């Protein structure tokens, strides 16, 4: 997959591109269906995805809490698995935010990216003040012979699958519902950081990953699966994770701590992926470390049994 971070110096593809356009935050089944429509309707064109970085909402609401379901690098990793020819990750800055809808179509899509076919969702908006809509795109179908397909909302159990719904379910700890909407487990990935090593002193050494750049799921204990991405291996490990601010020891920045079963390697500085399999219980504050250790043992027994029989 070719990756372009901008619209300059893009080599011309004589057959042009069939592109899916959107933010693709979370890469849920709705996003996947848009990409598949672009694949099926592309004729001889190469398959591309046009997205934005940062997310436009981050640009316009800089002071709002983090809402991203995945980081840019995580999105790229998932898109690679869809056998896409090119990813156009457009920098969402002042220039792009103030580009007229007409210029976005004619200059960015048609001239710079050589787009021949477009697939978007029914509510897709673009251009300055979000003035552009699918109706404007439709006007280019005849005069520019531009292919256009409007993807229907993807439904599960009568409900629309969306990034907003994913955020809601993660906040509730409804991991099983999230898994349905993604067709895979929700992943948190990042670099293993050095923590306070309290878990090691309690007999449960953990790896620690910060949650500064993505949404924080409901605080509590989860059954998880772990992959060490930087080892470039398919090996999957099992573990118990705690997401939260560690109230027994005070109030800290939320993170995820994972006790990996039957594992004793040093992972500091490694890039790991942590998949949420099931929410076990909410975060609790304990009166003593003895109470904490007792609960951790019970949690690990529950999680090991669950994962061994999953």
GUKE-384663 format. One record per atom (N, C-alpha, C): residue in one letter; y, z, x. Coordinates in steps of 0.2 Angstrom, whole numbers, plus 2048, in hexadecimal, padded with zeros to 3 digits. Layout:
% residues N
AYZX...
//
This chain:
% residues 310
X7FA800804X800800800X806800804X80A7FB804X8117FB807X8167FF804X81A803807X81F808805X826806807X82A805802X831803804X836808801X83A80B805X83E811803X84580E803X8468097FEX84C8067FDX84B7FF7FBX8517FB7FBX8507F47F8X8527EE7FDX8547F1803X8557EC809X84F7EA80DX8507E4810X84B7E2814X8437E2812X8437E080BX83C7E0808X83A7D9809X8347D880CX8327D180DX8307CE806X8327C7805X8317C47FFX82A7C27FEX8287C47F8X8217C27F6X8227BC7F1X81F7B67F3X8207B07EFX81E7B17E8X8197B57E7X8167B67E0X81A7BB7DCX81E7BF7E0X8227C47DDX81E7CA7DBX8217CF7D7X81D7D57D6X81D7D77CFX8177D97CDX8177DC7C6X8177E47C7X81C7E77C4X81E7EE7C6X81E7F37C0X81B7F97C1X81C7FE7BCX8228027BFX8268047BAX82D8077BCX82D80E7B9X82E8137BCX82F81A7BAX82F81F7BFX8308267BDX83082B7C2X82982D7C4X82482C7C0X81D82E7C2X81C8357C5X8208397C2X81F8407C4X8198437C1X8148457C5X80E8487C2X8088427C2X80A83C7C2X8048377C2X7FF8387BCX80283A7B6X7FD83B7B1X7FA8357AEX7F68357A8X7F382F7A5X7F882A7A3X7FD82D7A0X80382879EX8058247A4X8068277A9X8098237AFX80381E7B1X7FD8207B1X7F881C7B4X7F78167AFX7F88177A9X7F78127A4X7FC80C7A5X80380E7A7X80880A7A8X8068057AEX8048097B3X8028057B9X7FC8007B8X7F78027B4X7F27FE7B2X7F47F87AEX7F97F87AAX7FC7F37A6X7FF7EE7ABX8037F17B0X8067EC7B5X8017E87B9X7FB7EC7BAX7F57E87BDX7F27E27B9X7F17E47B3X7EE7DF7AFX7F27D97ADX7F97DA7ADX7FD7D57AAX8017D17B0X7FF7D27B6X8027D07BCX8017C97BEX7FC7C57BBX7FB7BE7BDX7FA7BE7C4X7FE7BA7C8X7FD7BA7D0X8017BE7D3X8057C27D0X80A7C67D3X8077CC7D7X80A7CF7DCX8077D57DFX8097DB7DAX8057E07DBX8067E67D7X80B7EB7DAX8107ED7D7X8157F27DAX8177F87D5X8197FD7D8X81C8037D4X8238047D7X8288047D2X82F8067D3X83080D7D1X8328117D6X8348187D4X83A81A7D7X83C8217D7X8428237D9X84182A7DDX84582B7E2X8458317E6X84C8337E9X84F8387E7X84B83E7E3X84B83B7DBX84783F7D8X84783E7D0X84E83E7CEX85083A7C9X85783A7C7X8598407C4X8558447C1X85784A7BEX85984F7C4X85684F7CAX8588537CFX85F8517D2X86084B7D2X8678487D4X86C84B7CFX86B84A7C9X87184C7C4X8718547C2X86B8577C4X86B85E7C2X8698627C8X86D8627CDX86B8657D4X86A86C7D4X86D8707CFX86D8777CFX86787A7CAX8638757C7X85E8777C2X8588797C6X85487E7C3X84D8807C7X8498797C8X84587A7CDX8408757CFX83B8737C9X83B86D7C8X83786A7C2X8318657C4X8328637CAX82D85E7CCX8268607CCX82285B7CAX81B85C7C9X81785B7D0X81A8567D4X8188547DAX81D8527DFX81C8537E5X8218507EAX8208497EBX8258467EEX82583F7F0X81E83D7F4X81D8417F9X81783F7FDX8108407F9X8108447F4X80A8457F0X80A83F7EBX80F83D7E9X80F8377E4X80D8317E8X80F8307EEX80D82A7F2X80582B7F3X8038317F5X7FB8327F6X7F782F7F0X7FA8317EAX7F682F7E4X7F78287E2X7FD8257E3X7FE81E7E2X7F981A7E6X7F881C7ECX7F48187F1X7ED8177EEX7EB81C7EAX7E481C7E7X7E38177E2X7E98147DFX7E980F7DAX7E98087DCX7E98077E3X7E88007E6X7EE7FC7E4X7F47FF7E5X7FB7FC7E4X7FD7F87EAX8007F27E9X8027EE7EFX8087F17F3X80D7F47EEX8137F67F1X8167FB7EDX8198007F0X81D8067EDX8248057EFX8288047EAX8308047EBX83380B7E9X83480F7EEX8378157ECX83E8157EDX8428147E8X8498137E9X84D8197E9X85181A7EFX8558207EFX85A8217EAX8598267E6X85E8277E0X86482B7E3X8698277E4X86F82A7E7X8758287E2X87B8297E5X8818277E1X8818207DFX88081C7E4X8808157E3X87B8127DDX8758157DEX8708137D8X8728167D2X87481C7D2X8768207CCX87C81C7C8X8808197CCX8868157C9X88580E7C8X87F80B7C9X87E8047C9X87D8037C1X8807FD7BFX8807FB7B8X8787F97B6X8767FA7B0X8707F77AEX86E7F07B0X8747EC7AFX8737E57B0X8727E47B8X8757E77BCX8757E77C3X86E7E97C6X86C7EE7C2X8657F17C4X8607EC7C3X8607E87BEX85B7E37BCX85C7DD7C1X8627DB7C1X8637D47C5X8637D57CCX8667DA7CFX8677DB7D6X8617DF7D9X85F7E47D6X8597E87D9X8527E57D7X8517E47D1X84A7E27CFX8497DA7D0X84E7D67CEX84D7CF7CEX84E7CC7D5X8547CE7D8X8567CB7DFX8527CF7E5X8537D57E5X8507D97EBX8497DA7EBX8467DB7E5X83F7DD7E5X83B7D77E2X83E7D27E0X83A7CC7DDX8357CE7D8X8387D17D3X8337D47CEX8327CE7C9X82C7CD7C7X82A7C87C2X8287CB7BBX8267D17BBX8237D47B6X8247DB7B6X8267DE7B0X8287E57B0X8247E97AAX8227EF7ACX81F7F37A7X8227FA7A7X8247FC7A1X8288037A1X82680679AX82780C79AX826810794X82C80E78EX82A810788X82F80E783X836812783X836817787X83D81B787X84081A78EX83E815792X841814798X848812798X84C81679CX85381579CX8558147A4X85B8107A5X85C80F7ACX86480D7ACX86680D7B2X86D80B7B3X8728117B2X87980F7B4X87E8157B3X87E8187ACX87E81E7ACX87E8227A5X8788207A1X87281E7A4X86C81C7A1X86D81779BX87281379CX87480E797X86F808796X86B80779BX86680279AX860804796X85D800793X85780178FX8527FB78FX84C7FC78BX8487F778BX84B7F1787X84F7F2783X8537EC77FX8567E7784X8597EA789X85D7E678EX8587E3792X8527E6794X84D7E2798X84A7DC794X8497DD78DX8477D8789X84B7D2789X8527D378AX8567CD78AX8557C9790X8527CB795X8507C779CX84A7C479BX8467C5796X83F7C2796X8407BA795X8457B8791X8457B0791X84A7AD796X8507B1797X8557AD79CX8537AE7A3X84E7B37A5X84C7B37ACX8447B37ACX8417B17A6X83A7B07A6X8377B77A9X8397BC7A7X8377C37AAX8317C57A5X82C7C77A8X8267CA7A4X8287D17A2X8277D379CX8297DA79AX8237DD796X8217E3797X81C7E6793X81E7EE792X81E7F078CX8207F778AX81A7FA789X8187FF78DX81280378CX813808786X80E809782X80E80E77DX80D814780X80F81A77DX80E82177FX807822780X804825785X7FD827786X7FC82E782X7F782E77DX7F6833779X7EF83777BX7EF83D77AX7E984177BX7E9846775X7E4846771X7E484B76BX7EA84A767X7ED844766X7F3843762X7F9845765X7F984776BX7FF84976FX801844774X807843775X80983E77BX809842782X80683E786X80584178DX80C83F791X80F845793X815844797X81684979CX81B8487A1X81C84C7A6X81F8537A3X82385279EX82685879BX82085D798X81B859795X81685D792X811860797X81185D79DX80D8607A3X8118667A5X8178667A6X81B86C7A8X81A8727A4X81A87079DX819875798X812879799X80D875799X80687779AX80587B7A0X8088797A6X80887D7ACX80B8837ACX8118847A8X81488A7A7X81088F7A3X80C88C79FX80889079AX80189279EX80088F7A3X7F98907A7X7F488C7A3X7F588779FX7F088379CX7ED87E7A0X7EA8807A5X7E787B7AAX7E28767A8X7DE8787A3X7D98737A0X7DD86E79CX7E286F799X7E686A795X7EA86579BX7EC8687A0X7EF8647A5X7EA8607A8X7E48627AAX7DF85E7ACX7DD8587A8X7DD8597A1X7DC85379DX7E284E79DX7E885079EX7EE84C79EX7EE8487A5X7EB84B7AAX7EB8477B0X7E58437B2X7DF8457AFX7D98437B0X7D68457B7X7D984A7B9X7D784E7BFX7DA8557BFX7D98597C4X7DC85F7C5X7E385E7C7X7E78637C5X7EE8637C8X7EE8667CFX7F28627D3X7F28647DAX7F88677DDX7F886C7E1X7FE86F7E5X7FC86D7ECX80186A7EFX7FF8687F6X80586A7FBX80486C801X80986E806X80687080CX80A873810X808875817X80787D817X80287F81AX80088681AX80588A81EX80888F81CX80D89381FX80A899821X80D89D826X80B8A3828X80E8A8823X80A8AD820X80C8B281BX80D8B881EX80C8BE81AX80C8C581DX8068C781FX8008C381EX7F98C5820X7F78CB81CX7FA8CC816X7F78D2813X7F08D1810X7EF8CB80EX7E88C980CX7E38CA811X7E48C9817X7DF8CA81DX7DE8D181DX7E38D581DX7E28DC81EX7DE8DF818X7DE8DC812X7DB8DE80CX7D48DC80CX7D28D7811X7CB8D4811X7CB8CE80DX7D18CB80BX7D18C4808X7D68C080BX7D58BD811X7DA8B9815X7DB8B3811X7E28B1810X7E48AC80CX7E88A7810X7E88A180DX7ED89C80FX7F389C80BX7F989B80DX7FF89B809X803894809X805892803X80888C803X80F88D7FEX81488B801X81A88C7FDX81B8877F7X81F8897F2X8208867ECX8278847EAX82B8837F0X8328827EFX83487B7ECX8308767EDX83286F7EBX82E86D7E4X82A8717E2X82786E7DBX8278747D6X8258727D0X8258777CBX82087D7CCX8218837CAX81D8897CBX81988A7C5X8128897C5X80E88A7BFX80E8927BDX80B8937B8X80B89A7B5X80989F7BBX80C8A47BCX80A8A97C1X8038AC7BFX7FF8AC7C4X7F88AF7C2X7F38AD7C7X7ED8AE7C6X7E78AD7CAX7E38A77C7X7E18A27CCX7DE89C7CAX7D889B7CEX7D38977CBX7CD8947CEX7D088E7D1X7CF88C7D8X7D18877DBX7CC8837DFX7CE87D7E1X7CA8797E6X7CF8777EBX7CD8777F1X7D28767F7X7CF8707FBX7D486B7FDX7D2866802X7D7867808X7D586680EX7D9866814X7DB85F815X7E185D813X7E3856813X7E485381AX7E785881EX7E8856825X7E2855829X7DC857827X7D685682AX7D284F829X7D584C824X7D3845822X7CB846820X7C984A81CX7C284B81AX7C284C813X7BC84A810X7BB84B809X7B8852807X7B885680CX7B585D80BX7B9861806X7B6864801X7B98687FCX7B786F7FCX7BC8747FCX7BB87B7FDX7BC87E7F6X7B98847F5X7BA8887EFX7BE88E7F1X7C28907ECX7C68967EDX7C98997E7X7CD89F7E8X7D08A37E3X7D88A37E5X7DC8A17E1X7E38A07E2X7E78A57DEX7ED8A77E1X7F28AB7DDX7F88A87DEX7FB8A67D8X8028A37D8X8078A87D5X80C8AA7D9X8118AF7D7X8158B27DCX8188B77DBX81D8BA7DFX81B8C17E2X8148C37E2X8118C97E5X8148CF7E2X8148D17DCX8188D67D9X8168DD7DCX8108DE7DEX80D8E47E1X8118E67E7X8148E17EBX8178E27F1X81F8E17F1X8218DF7EBX8288DE7EAX8298D77E7X82F8D57E8X8318CE7E4X8328C97E9X82E8C47EAX82E8BF7EFX82F8B87ECX8318B37F0X8318AC7EDX82A8AA7EBX8298A77E6X8228A57E3X81F8A17E8X8198A27E9X81489D7EDX80D89D7EBX80989A7EEX80289A7ECX7FE89C7F2X7FA8A17F1X7F68A47F6X7EE8A37F4X7EA8A07F9X7E389E7F7X7DF8A27FCX7DA8A57F9X7D48A87FDX7CE8A37FCX7CD8A0802X7C789A802X7C189E803X7BC89C7FFX7B589F7FFX7B289D805X7AE8A1809X7AA89F80FX7AD89A814X7B389D816X7B789981AX7BB89D81FX7BC89C825X7BF8A082AX7C389C82FX7C589682EX7C9892832X7D0893832X7D4892837X7DB893837X7DE88C835X7E288D82FX7E588782CX7ED88782DX7F088B831X7F788B831X7F9884834X7FE882830X80187B831X7FD87582FX7F887782CX7F4871829X7F786F822X7F6869820X7F8866819X7F2867815X7F286B80FX7ED86C80BX7EF86A804X7E9869800X7EA8687F9X7E686D7F5X7E98707F0X7E68757ECX7E68737E5X7E08727E2X7DF8707DBX7DE8767D6X7E28767D1X7E187C7CCX7DB87A7C7X7D687E7C7X7D087C7C3X7D18807BCX7D28877BDX7D388B7B7X7D78917B8X7DB8927B3X7DF8987B3X7DB89E7B1X7DB8A47B6X7D68A97B5X7DA8AF7B1X7E08B17B4X7E38B77B1X7EB8B67B3X7EF8BA7B0X7F68BA7B2X7F78BF7B8X7FD8BE7BBX7FF8C27C1X8008C97BFX7FD8CE7C3X7FE8D57C1X8018D97C7X8048DE7C5X8068E37CAX8028E97CBX7FF8EB7D1X7FA8F07D1X7FE8F67D4X7FB8FC7D3X7FE9027D5X7FC9047DCX7F69017DEX7F49027E5X7F08FC7E8X7EF8FC7EEX7EB8F77F1X7E48F77EFX7E18FD7EEX7DA8FE7ECX7D98FA7E5X7DE8FB7E1X7DE8F87DAX7DE8F07DBX7E28EE7E0X7E38E77E1X7DD8E47E4X7DA8E77E9X7D38E57ECX7CE8E57E7X7CD8EA7E2X7C88EA7DDX7C98E47D9X7CF8E27D7X7D08DC7D2X7CF8D67D6X7D18D57DCX7D08CF7E0X7C88CE7E1X7C48D37E2X7BD8D27E2X7BA8CF7DBX7BD8D27D6X7BA8D07CFX7BD8C97CEX7C38C77D0X7C58C07CFX7C18BB7D3X7BF8BD7D9X7BB8B97DDX7B48B87DAX7B18BD7D8X7AB8BC7D5X7AB8B87CFX7B08B97CBX7B18B47C5X7B28AD7C7X7B68AC7CBX7B88A57CEX7B28A27D1X7AE8A57D5X7A98A27D9X7A38A07D4X7A28A47CFX79D8A37CAX79F89D7C6X7A689C7C4X7A98977C0X7A88907C4X7AA8907CAX7AA88A7CEX7A38887D0X79E88D7D1X79788B7D3X7948877CDX7978897C7X7938867C1X7988817BDX79D87F7C1X7A287A7BEX79F8737BE
//
